[in-house]
Amino acid sequence: MPNIKQAKKRVRQAEASRMLNKHHRSSMRTTVKKVEAAIAEGDKDAATTALKEASSALDSMVSKGILHKNNAARKKSRLNGHIRAL
């Protein structure tokens, strides 16, 4: 544990940030899983609608600095490819 006041504050801030990032990442993964579930069912309309939400969530994670932009682009591209294959 740190002894300096500033270091203690940074520990608190890092923990708060970690928990917030964990929440955002979890919700983003849930939206991606909804797309994957719709693809597994073969429902193209539901998958397209869910992809729109997932794309928004992925872009939001990029803007918050939680995901790298290429990672988000790759995920969106792969999901879109699966939908087109239906």
N, CA, C and O atoms as CSV, one atom per row, in Angstrom:
chain,resi,resn,atom,element,x,y,z
A,1,MET,N,N,0.843,-1.187,0.000
A,1,MET,CA,C,0.000,0.000,0.000
A,1,MET,C,C,0.884,1.245,0.000
A,1,MET,O,O,1.944,1.274,0.625
A,2,PRO,N,N,0.429,2.258,-0.707
A,2,PRO,CA,C,1.205,3.502,-0.745
A,2,PRO,C,C,1.080,4.279,0.559
A,2,PRO,O,O,0.084,4.182,1.276
A,3,ASN,N,N,2.112,5.042,0.836
A,3,ASN,CA,C,2.107,5.880,2.032
A,3,ASN,C,C,1.819,7.334,1.718
A,3,ASN,O,O,1.362,8.082,2.583
A,4,ILE,N,N,2.083,7.739,0.482
A,4,ILE,CA,C,1.916,9.139,0.093
A,4,ILE,C,C,0.461,9.400,-0.274
A,4,ILE,O,O,-0.198,8.564,-0.891
A,5,LYS,N,N,-0.023,10.564,0.111
A,5,LYS,CA,C,-1.427,10.924,-0.081
A,5,LYS,C,C,-1.837,10.836,-1.551
A,5,LYS,O,O,-2.898,10.298,-1.868
A,6,GLN,N,N,-1.011,11.356,-2.440
A,6,GLN,CA,C,-1.322,11.334,-3.865
A,6,GLN,C,C,-1.415,9.905,-4.390
A,6,GLN,O,O,-2.297,9.590,-5.188
A,7,ALA,N,N,-0.511,9.048,-3.945
A,7,ALA,CA,C,-0.511,7.655,-4.380
A,7,ALA,C,C,-1.766,6.935,-3.888
A,7,ALA,O,O,-2.334,6.109,-4.603
A,8,LYS,N,N,-2.194,7.251,-2.670
A,8,LYS,CA,C,-3.436,6.667,-2.147
A,8,LYS,C,C,-4.627,7.077,-3.000
A,8,LYS,O,O,-5.508,6.268,-3.291
A,9,LYS,N,N,-4.640,8.349,-3.398
A,9,LYS,CA,C,-5.731,8.854,-4.236
A,9,LYS,C,C,-5.718,8.150,-5.597
A,9,LYS,O,O,-6.775,7.793,-6.117
A,10,ARG,N,N,-4.539,7.950,-6.171
A,10,ARG,CA,C,-4.438,7.277,-7.463
A,10,ARG,C,C,-4.950,5.834,-7.368
A,10,ARG,O,O,-5.557,5.328,-8.312
A,11,VAL,N,N,-4.710,5.180,-6.241
A,11,VAL,CA,C,-5.222,3.819,-6.043
A,11,VAL,C,C,-6.744,3.836,-6.043
A,11,VAL,O,O,-7.381,2.991,-6.672
A,12,ARG,N,N,-7.333,4.811,-5.328
A,12,ARG,CA,C,-8.797,4.925,-5.308
A,12,ARG,C,C,-9.342,5.210,-6.695
A,12,ARG,O,O,-10.321,4.593,-7.116
A,13,GLN,N,N,-8.718,6.141,-7.412
A,13,GLN,CA,C,-9.181,6.493,-8.747
A,13,GLN,C,C,-9.052,5.313,-9.709
A,13,GLN,O,O,-9.941,5.077,-10.528
A,14,ALA,N,N,-7.957,4.582,-9.611
A,14,ALA,CA,C,-7.745,3.441,-10.493
A,14,ALA,C,C,-8.810,2.371,-10.254
A,14,ALA,O,O,-9.304,1.760,-11.201
A,15,GLU,N,N,-9.157,2.151,-9.008
A,15,GLU,CA,C,-10.187,1.150,-8.683
A,15,GLU,C,C,-11.549,1.582,-9.217
A,15,GLU,O,O,-12.287,0.766,-9.770
A,16,ALA,N,N,-11.883,2.857,-9.054
A,16,ALA,CA,C,-13.164,3.362,-9.566
A,16,ALA,C,C,-13.208,3.243,-11.082
A,16,ALA,O,O,-14.229,2.855,-11.651
A,17,SER,N,N,-12.109,3.575,-11.729
A,17,SER,CA,C,-12.023,3.483,-13.179
A,17,SER,C,C,-12.133,2.033,-13.636
A,17,SER,O,O,-12.807,1.740,-14.623
A,18,ARG,N,N,-11.480,1.135,-12.929
A,18,ARG,CA,C,-11.516,-0.284,-13.274
A,18,ARG,C,C,-12.938,-0.837,-13.204
A,18,ARG,O,O,-13.362,-1.591,-14.079
A,19,MET,N,N,-13.661,-0.458,-12.167
A,19,MET,CA,C,-15.029,-0.940,-12.012
A,19,MET,C,C,-15.944,-0.390,-13.107
A,19,MET,O,O,-16.798,-1.109,-13.626
A,20,LEU,N,N,-15.764,0.877,-13.454
A,20,LEU,CA,C,-16.567,1.484,-14.513
A,20,LEU,C,C,-16.257,0.831,-15.854
A,20,LEU,O,O,-17.165,0.531,-16.629
A,21,ASN,N,N,-14.968,0.610,-16.126
A,21,ASN,CA,C,-14.582,-0.046,-17.374
A,21,ASN,C,C,-15.137,-1.465,-17.439
A,21,ASN,O,O,-15.559,-1.929,-18.498
A,22,LYS,N,N,-15.132,-2.147,-16.298
A,22,LYS,CA,C,-15.656,-3.513,-16.228
A,22,LYS,C,C,-17.142,-3.527,-16.570
A,22,LYS,O,O,-17.608,-4.405,-17.296
A,23,HIS,N,N,-17.877,-2.564,-16.053
A,23,HIS,CA,C,-19.310,-2.459,-16.336
A,23,HIS,C,C,-19.547,-2.216,-17.834
A,23,HIS,O,O,-20.371,-2.890,-18.451
A,24,HIS,N,N,-18.831,-1.265,-18.403
A,24,HIS,CA,C,-19.006,-0.947,-19.823
A,24,HIS,C,C,-18.631,-2.140,-20.705
A,24,HIS,O,O,-19.341,-2.458,-21.659
A,25,ARG,N,N,-17.517,-2.794,-20.383
A,25,ARG,CA,C,-17.060,-3.931,-21.173
A,25,ARG,C,C,-18.080,-5.071,-21.104
A,25,ARG,O,O,-18.344,-5.731,-22.109
A,26,SER,N,N,-18.646,-5.298,-19.928
A,26,SER,CA,C,-19.628,-6.360,-19.750
A,26,SER,C,C,-20.883,-6.092,-20.576
A,26,SER,O,O,-21.403,-6.999,-21.227
A,27,SER,N,N,-21.370,-4.858,-20.553
A,27,SER,CA,C,-22.575,-4.533,-21.327
A,27,SER,C,C,-22.304,-4.629,-22.825
A,27,SER,O,O,-23.181,-5.036,-23.587
A,28,MET,N,N,-21.091,-4.255,-23.255
A,28,MET,CA,C,-20.732,-4.358,-24.663
A,28,MET,C,C,-20.711,-5.823,-25.087
A,28,MET,O,O,-21.201,-6.166,-26.163
A,29,ARG,N,N,-20.150,-6.680,-24.251
A,29,ARG,CA,C,-20.095,-8.109,-24.572
A,29,ARG,C,C,-21.502,-8.703,-24.661
A,29,ARG,O,O,-21.757,-9.581,-25.485
A,30,THR,N,N,-22.409,-8.223,-23.813
A,30,THR,CA,C,-23.785,-8.707,-23.845
A,30,THR,C,C,-24.445,-8.364,-25.167
A,30,THR,O,O,-25.155,-9.191,-25.739
A,31,THR,N,N,-24.219,-7.142,-25.662
A,31,THR,CA,C,-24.819,-6.753,-26.944
A,31,THR,C,C,-24.247,-7.590,-28.088
A,31,THR,O,O,-24.972,-7.945,-29.018
A,32,VAL,N,N,-22.960,-7.905,-28.026
A,32,VAL,CA,C,-22.347,-8.733,-29.061
A,32,VAL,C,C,-22.919,-10.154,-28.999
A,32,VAL,O,O,-23.148,-10.777,-30.036
A,33,LYS,N,N,-23.147,-10.659,-27.792
A,33,LYS,CA,C,-23.718,-12.000,-27.651
A,33,LYS,C,C,-25.142,-12.064,-28.182
A,33,LYS,O,O,-25.569,-13.108,-28.675
A,34,LYS,N,N,-25.886,-10.963,-28.090
A,34,LYS,CA,C,-27.242,-10.935,-28.651
A,34,LYS,C,C,-27.186,-11.094,-30.164
A,34,LYS,O,O,-28.020,-11.786,-30.749
A,35,VAL,N,N,-26.208,-10.458,-30.799
A,35,VAL,CA,C,-26.038,-10.601,-32.248
A,35,VAL,C,C,-25.697,-12.047,-32.575
A,35,VAL,O,O,-26.278,-12.631,-33.489
A,36,GLU,N,N,-24.764,-12.624,-31.838
A,36,GLU,CA,C,-24.352,-14.004,-32.087
A,36,GLU,C,C,-25.510,-14.984,-31.884
A,36,GLU,O,O,-25.621,-15.976,-32.604
A,37,ALA,N,N,-26.367,-14.705,-30.903
A,37,ALA,CA,C,-27.526,-15.569,-30.655
A,37,ALA,C,C,-28.508,-15.486,-31.818
A,37,ALA,O,O,-29.050,-16.502,-32.252
A,38,ALA,N,N,-28.737,-14.282,-32.319
A,38,ALA,CA,C,-29.651,-14.110,-33.451
A,38,ALA,C,C,-29.093,-14.793,-34.699
A,38,ALA,O,O,-29.849,-15.361,-35.487
A,39,ILE,N,N,-27.782,-14.739,-34.878
A,39,ILE,CA,C,-27.149,-15.407,-36.018
A,39,ILE,C,C,-27.311,-16.922,-35.876
A,39,ILE,O,O,-27.598,-17.613,-36.854
A,40,ALA,N,N,-27.129,-17.433,-34.663
A,40,ALA,CA,C,-27.262,-18.871,-34.425
A,40,ALA,C,C,-28.683,-19.357,-34.704
A,40,ALA,O,O,-28.884,-20.476,-35.176
A,41,GLU,N,N,-29.662,-18.508,-34.408
A,41,GLU,CA,C,-31.057,-18.866,-34.679
A,41,GLU,C,C,-31.384,-18.749,-36.161
A,41,GLU,O,O,-32.361,-19.330,-36.632
A,42,GLY,N,N,-30.568,-17.998,-36.896
A,42,GLY,CA,C,-30.815,-17.802,-38.322
A,42,GLY,C,C,-31.775,-16.668,-38.611
A,42,GLY,O,O,-32.305,-16.577,-39.718
A,43,ASP,N,N,-32.007,-15.812,-37.651
A,43,ASP,CA,C,-32.937,-14.684,-37.810
A,43,ASP,C,C,-32.164,-13.457,-38.284
A,43,ASP,O,O,-31.547,-12.750,-37.487
A,44,LYS,N,N,-32.208,-13.219,-39.579
A,44,LYS,CA,C,-31.399,-12.144,-40.163
A,44,LYS,C,C,-31.876,-10.760,-39.724
A,44,LYS,O,O,-31.055,-9.876,-39.478
A,45,ASP,N,N,-33.186,-10.561,-39.623
A,45,ASP,CA,C,-33.714,-9.248,-39.225
A,45,ASP,C,C,-33.310,-8.901,-37.798
A,45,ASP,O,O,-32.868,-7.785,-37.525
A,46,ALA,N,N,-33.464,-9.865,-36.889
A,46,ALA,CA,C,-33.087,-9.631,-35.493
A,46,ALA,C,C,-31.583,-9.412,-35.374
A,46,ALA,O,O,-31.130,-8.579,-34.589
A,47,ALA,N,N,-30.816,-10.160,-36.156
A,47,ALA,CA,C,-29.365,-10.023,-36.114
A,47,ALA,C,C,-28.930,-8.650,-36.613
A,47,ALA,O,O,-28.019,-8.040,-36.054
A,48,THR,N,N,-29.586,-8.168,-37.667
A,48,THR,CA,C,-29.259,-6.847,-38.205
A,48,THR,C,C,-29.566,-5.760,-37.193
A,48,THR,O,O,-28.778,-4.830,-37.020
A,49,THR,N,N,-30.697,-5.870,-36.528
A,49,THR,CA,C,-31.077,-4.894,-35.503
A,49,THR,C,C,-30.097,-4.943,-34.330
A,49,THR,O,O,-29.667,-3.905,-33.827
A,50,ALA,N,N,-29.752,-6.147,-33.904
A,50,ALA,CA,C,-28.823,-6.302,-32.787
A,50,ALA,C,C,-27.431,-5.815,-33.168
A,50,ALA,O,O,-26.706,-5.293,-32.322
A,51,LEU,N,N,-27.047,-5.980,-34.441
A,51,LEU,CA,C,-25.739,-5.511,-34.901
A,51,LEU,C,C,-25.649,-3.991,-34.818
A,51,LEU,O,O,-24.594,-3.440,-34.505
A,52,LYS,N,N,-26.746,-3.331,-35.095
A,52,LYS,CA,C,-26.763,-1.865,-35.010
A,52,LYS,C,C,-26.457,-1.419,-33.582
A,52,LYS,O,O,-25.671,-0.496,-33.372
A,53,GLU,N,N,-27.075,-2.072,-32.609
A,53,GLU,CA,C,-26.822,-1.760,-31.194
A,53,GLU,C,C,-25.386,-2.118,-30.801
A,53,GLU,O,O,-24.720,-1.367,-30.087
A,54,ALA,N,N,-24.926,-3.263,-31.272
A,54,ALA,CA,C,-23.578,-3.705,-30.930
A,54,ALA,C,C,-22.527,-2.776,-31.531
A,54,ALA,O,O,-21.519,-2.482,-30.889
A,55,SER,N,N,-22.756,-2.315,-32.751
A,55,SER,CA,C,-21.818,-1.386,-33.389
A,55,SER,C,C,-21.717,-0.101,-32.589
A,55,SER,O,O,-20.632,0.447,-32.397
A,56,SER,N,N,-22.850,0.364,-32.134
A,56,SER,CA,C,-22.869,1.576,-31.314
A,56,SER,C,C,-22.111,1.356,-30.013
A,56,SER,O,O,-21.345,2.217,-29.581
A,57,ALA,N,N,-22.325,0.206,-29.392
A,57,ALA,CA,C,-21.644,-0.103,-28.133
A,57,ALA,C,C,-20.134,-0.223,-28.346
A,57,ALA,O,O,-19.349,0.254,-27.526
A,58,LEU,N,N,-19.732,-0.858,-29.441
A,58,LEU,CA,C,-18.305,-1.002,-29.732
A,58,LEU,C,C,-17.658,0.357,-29.979
A,58,LEU,O,O,-16.560,0.628,-29.492
A,59,ASP,N,N,-18.346,1.213,-30.741
A,59,ASP,CA,C,-17.812,2.555,-31.004
A,59,ASP,C,C,-17.699,3.356,-29.712
A,59,ASP,O,O,-16.762,4.135,-29.534
A,60,SER,N,N,-18.650,3.160,-28.823
A,60,SER,CA,C,-18.617,3.842,-27.535
A,60,SER,C,C,-17.402,3.391,-26.718
A,60,SER,O,O,-16.759,4.206,-26.057
A,61,MET,N,N,-17.093,2.098,-26.764
A,61,MET,CA,C,-15.935,1.590,-26.037
A,61,MET,C,C,-14.635,2.160,-26.608
A,61,MET,O,O,-13.683,2.410,-25.869
A,62,VAL,N,N,-14.605,2.362,-27.915
A,62,VAL,CA,C,-13.421,2.954,-28.545
A,62,VAL,C,C,-13.251,4.393,-28.077
A,62,VAL,O,O,-12.144,4.818,-27.749
A,63,SER,N,N,-14.351,5.141,-28.048
A,63,SER,CA,C,-14.267,6.551,-27.659
A,63,SER,C,C,-13.889,6.702,-26.186
A,63,SER,O,O,-13.284,7.702,-25.799
A,64,LYS,N,N,-14.246,5.710,-25.362
A,64,LYS,CA,C,-13.887,5.753,-23.940
A,64,LYS,C,C,-12.472,5.244,-23.695
A,64,LYS,O,O,-11.948,5.372,-22.589
A,65,GLY,N,N,-11.851,4.666,-24.724
A,65,GLY,CA,C,-10.495,4.160,-24.582
A,65,GLY,C,C,-10.424,2.768,-23.991
A,65,GLY,O,O,-9.354,2.338,-23.561
A,66,ILE,N,N,-11.538,2.052,-23.960
A,66,ILE,CA,C,-11.565,0.718,-23.379
A,66,ILE,C,C,-11.144,-0.326,-24.417
A,66,ILE,O,O,-10.490,-1.315,-24.085
A,67,LEU,N,N,-11.525,-0.095,-25.671
A,67,LEU,CA,C,-11.168,-0.990,-26.770
A,67,LEU,C,C,-10.321,-0.238,-27.789
A,67,LEU,O,O,-10.467,0.972,-27.958
A,68,HIS,N,N,-9.444,-0.955,-28.458
A,68,HIS,CA,C,-8.693,-0.358,-29.562
A,68,HIS,C,C,-9.597,-0.291,-30.785
A,68,HIS,O,O,-10.449,-1.159,-30.975
A,69,LYS,N,N,-9.419,0.724,-31.610
A,69,LYS,CA,C,-10.313,0.915,-32.753
A,69,LYS,C,C,-10.258,-0.246,-33.735
A,69,LYS,O,O,-11.276,-0.607,-34.325
A,70,ASN,N,N,-9.078,-0.835,-33.916
A,70,ASN,CA,C,-8.973,-1.969,-34.842
A,70,ASN,C,C,-9.681,-3.201,-34.292
A,70,ASN,O,O,-10.237,-3.995,-35.051
A,71,ASN,N,N,-9.660,-3.358,-32.980
A,71,ASN,CA,C,-10.352,-4.472,-32.338
A,71,ASN,C,C,-11.860,-4.346,-32.584
A,71,ASN,O,O,-12.520,-5.319,-32.947
A,72,ALA,N,N,-12.389,-3.151,-32.386
A,72,ALA,CA,C,-13.821,-2.924,-32.597
A,72,ALA,C,C,-14.177,-3.122,-34.066
A,72,ALA,O,O,-15.200,-3.732,-34.379
A,73,ALA,N,N,-13.345,-2.612,-34.965
A,73,ALA,CA,C,-13.604,-2.753,-36.400
A,73,ALA,C,C,-13.615,-4.223,-36.798
A,73,ALA,O,O,-14.450,-4.649,-37.596
A,74,ARG,N,N,-12.683,-5.000,-36.240
A,74,ARG,CA,C,-12.612,-6.428,-36.546
A,74,ARG,C,C,-13.861,-7.150,-36.063
A,74,ARG,O,O,-14.414,-7.984,-36.781
A,75,LYS,N,N,-14.312,-6.834,-34.847
A,75,LYS,CA,C,-15.514,-7.474,-34.307
A,75,LYS,C,C,-16.737,-7.145,-35.171
A,75,LYS,O,O,-17.532,-8.026,-35.499
A,76,LYS,N,N,-16.877,-5.861,-35.535
A,76,LYS,CA,C,-18.022,-5.451,-36.361
A,76,LYS,C,C,-17.978,-6.128,-37.724
A,76,LYS,O,O,-19.005,-6.575,-38.235
A,77,SER,N,N,-16.797,-6.201,-38.306
A,77,SER,CA,C,-16.646,-6.809,-39.622
A,77,SER,C,C,-17.013,-8.291,-39.596
A,77,SER,O,O,-17.711,-8.782,-40.483
A,78,ARG,N,N,-16.544,-8.988,-38.585
A,78,ARG,CA,C,-16.826,-10.423,-38.489
A,78,ARG,C,C,-18.309,-10.690,-38.269
A,78,ARG,O,O,-18.880,-11.596,-38.877
A,79,LEU,N,N,-18.937,-9.891,-37.389
A,79,LEU,CA,C,-20.374,-10.066,-37.158
A,79,LEU,C,C,-21.156,-9.791,-38.434
A,79,LEU,O,O,-22.084,-10.523,-38.778
A,80,ASN,N,N,-20.768,-8.724,-39.132
A,80,ASN,CA,C,-21.446,-8.372,-40.374
A,80,ASN,C,C,-21.272,-9.478,-41.413
A,80,ASN,O,O,-22.205,-9.780,-42.157
A,81,GLY,N,N,-20.112,-10.069,-41.467
A,81,GLY,CA,C,-19.868,-11.164,-42.387
A,81,GLY,C,C,-20.738,-12.375,-42.088
A,81,GLY,O,O,-21.230,-13.033,-43.005
A,82,HIS,N,N,-20.929,-12.671,-40.805
A,82,HIS,CA,C,-21.795,-13.788,-40.426
A,82,HIS,C,C,-23.247,-13.506,-40.813
A,82,HIS,O,O,-23.975,-14.406,-41.233
A,83,ILE,N,N,-23.655,-12.253,-40.668
A,83,ILE,CA,C,-25.038,-11.891,-41.023
A,83,ILE,C,C,-25.228,-12.005,-42.537
A,83,ILE,O,O,-26.246,-12.520,-43.000
A,84,ARG,N,N,-24.262,-11.533,-43.296
A,84,ARG,CA,C,-24.365,-11.622,-44.758
A,84,ARG,C,C,-24.403,-13.066,-45.227
A,84,ARG,O,O,-25.004,-13.369,-46.257
A,85,ALA,N,N,-23.770,-13.955,-44.482
A,85,ALA,CA,C,-23.754,-15.368,-44.864
A,85,ALA,C,C,-25.100,-16.054,-44.621
A,85,ALA,O,O,-25.336,-17.145,-45.141
A,86,LEU,N,N,-25.985,-15.430,-43.839
A,86,LEU,CA,C,-27.299,-16.051,-43.573
A,86,LEU,C,C,-28.146,-16.097,-44.840
A,86,LEU,O,O,-29.277,-16.583,-44.809
